[in-house]
């Protein structure tokens, strides 16, 4: 149970960090979304490979050896999993950046309310992860809260569903990749993302940003809001089901909406506040058995 607690803590930390992501993104609102995406990805590539080469070379060598010793069919599966996950992750990054800076902060927060439903249902259908009756009830409560929150703009809800679906299926693919170090997998995905983006970057390139304000925020986004939370979420998937991580992601929009109200002065109505409380209740209900076991272990 101690190890399970570690994975659960990693999951909570990852979504808590992402809850504040709108702050640095909104500070870069004057820049095109694709430009933010390009330099976020390029900088993330540098940060993650420096971390691996300085502190995790042993795990990199182990993964290279594992890949070489794997059967051709297994190597092919790994390659396609990395390609599929990379495409989903890159599209998720772009749609999220665009939604925050061009639609609304709420649309980004809505996405991570819809995402856990898709992730939990996908884990149930695709990965055959078991969902107990209490978990199904909690998902029903979460769905009710989403319906309450989605009574506004159709455009916001549409962007939310697109962002959520992309990240949900990314998590499902990651759950299937259990034999490789998560940071190495992420490094490969970011490397491939850079390769895929380079033709678009070269074609649309109109000058290299030189402002300290831009690069300061890009470095913070790359390290604090990209590499660290992604690694934590992928690490969490080692010890907890994707359905559990999917519902923990519900804490992200709760934090995001708090930031929207207290930091950006966006209005939140009473029925939206009620929906957030229902959402918080659904999170605890979904993970009740796990939380109960952790408290029981700590008392021993």
PyMOL commands that set and color helices and strands:
alter all, ss='L'
color gray80, all
select helices_A, chain A and resi 2-18+21-27+33-55+57-69+72-102+105-125+133-149+154-176+182-204+212-239+242-248+250-262+270-286+288-299
alter helices_A, ss='H'
color red, helices_A
deselect
rebuild
show_as cartoon
